[in-house]
Amino acid sequence: MSTLPLIALLGLATVLSLYMGRLVKKIGFPSIIGYMILGTVMGVSILRIFHHGHLRELAFITDIALGFVAFSIGNELKLTTLKSLGKSIGLIIILESFSALILVAALVYIVTGDLVTALIFGSLAPATAPAGTVAVIREYKAKGKLSSSLYAVAGFDDGVAILLFGFTAAIAKQILLSNAGIAQSSLASGMMKPALEIVISLVLGGILGLLYSYFVRRIDSRNNIPALTFGFILMGAGLASMFHLSLILVNMAIGFVLANTSKQSTIMNVNEQLKSLMPLLFILFFFLAGAHLNFAVLPSLGLIGVAYIIGRSTGKIGGAWLGAYLGGADKTIRNNLGLGLLSQAGVAIGLSLLVAQEFSSIDSPQAQAIAASVVTTITATCIFFEIVGPVTARIALKNAGEIPDK
């Protein structure tokens, strides 16, 4: 089978994923778990029908799918909806992010006794992968305050995660260089890059959003909307890659501008055209996510990985509860929102690669040890969170009564 052309393999994987998703849904799990299981079986962990070379060639599909996920999040973030959710959303985002960072750092420090290692792993904890949560909301056609809150938190979480990573990793690097007696740059310069990345990502996305909104209002047929949307999301993803910006924030901003500058009829036309496209993108995205999962790294989890999983889970769920409580949010949101924020994947792995690249160039045994362990540990924990996250998101939506009865 591995001798088939890659495009034929992808077609076969799409068809098999469709039916695997339906099978898994019958036993009460989200379809995307089925896509990931099939991807894992056909991917690098088991059958290796899709090997690393194939996955590198298909990486652009993951970027496209993430772009659409981010766009759909932004399209749900109307200012009127955000206002109705109140100040609780801001408090939730801040507290669930900070709680994950602090608890992971504390537990890793207890395990290792090393402050730099603790801060590095803590800095990676806030990042949330929105694709799993959005896929579950869309699959079950969930609607309500919890769904709206999950869209908002999952969307803005990426920016907060990047900022916290930049700040915390910069402090960790300062401590490490000081311990090694190496000359160091200022903390402010370490913070500048992630802050600029967020601002430029949102500005670029805003400009593309204004252009997209202008063209979509003047399009002569609704049938042309998918092509226009596809083109702008690809431009957003490509420019984000070119200038090392956040793909999620750029495309989220495009959708956000559309949602807040266009008539409801225009927004409905766009959403209607997306309905048939998103399920296919979710199949491809989660199949490829499963194909990337390498269970050989799981034994490398160790105590740091266990501490990371416990600290991040507790921080996300507890921080979201506290933010919702202090913000006066509904009991339904307080008790369930954190369960929808556990997924973690691309952003965290990408940030861990940055750490490994930067620390491997530092002439220090401590830096070399962190560089050697951070990617495998985060990859292993992401396997856990990518499997568990969609399941807990479904539980949260079910508890909130936002999954309609059939």
QUIUR-V891598 format. One line per field, one symbol per residue. ss: DSSP state (a for helix, b for strand, c for the rest). A space follows every 10 residues. Layout:
# QUIUR-V891598
ss: ???
This chain:
# QUIUR-V891598
ss: cccccaaaaa aaaaaaaaaa aaaaaacccc aaaaaaaaaa aacccccccc caaaaaacaa aaaaaaaaaa aaaaaaccaa aaaaaccaaa aaaaaaaaaa aaaaaaaaaa aaccaaaaaa aaaaacccca aaaaaaaaac ccccaaaaaa aaaaaaaaaa aaaaaaaaaa aaaaaaaaaa ccccccaaaa aaaaaaaaaa aaaaaaaaaa aaaaaaaccc caaaaaaaaa aaaaaaaaaa aaccccaaaa aaaaaaaaaa accaaaaaaa aaaaaaaaaa aaaaaaaaaa aaccaaaaaa caaaaaaaaa aaaaaaaaaa aaaaaacccc aaaaaaaaaa accccaaaaa aaaaaaaaaa ccccaaaaaa aaaaaaaaaa aaaaaaaaaa aaaaaaaaac cccccc
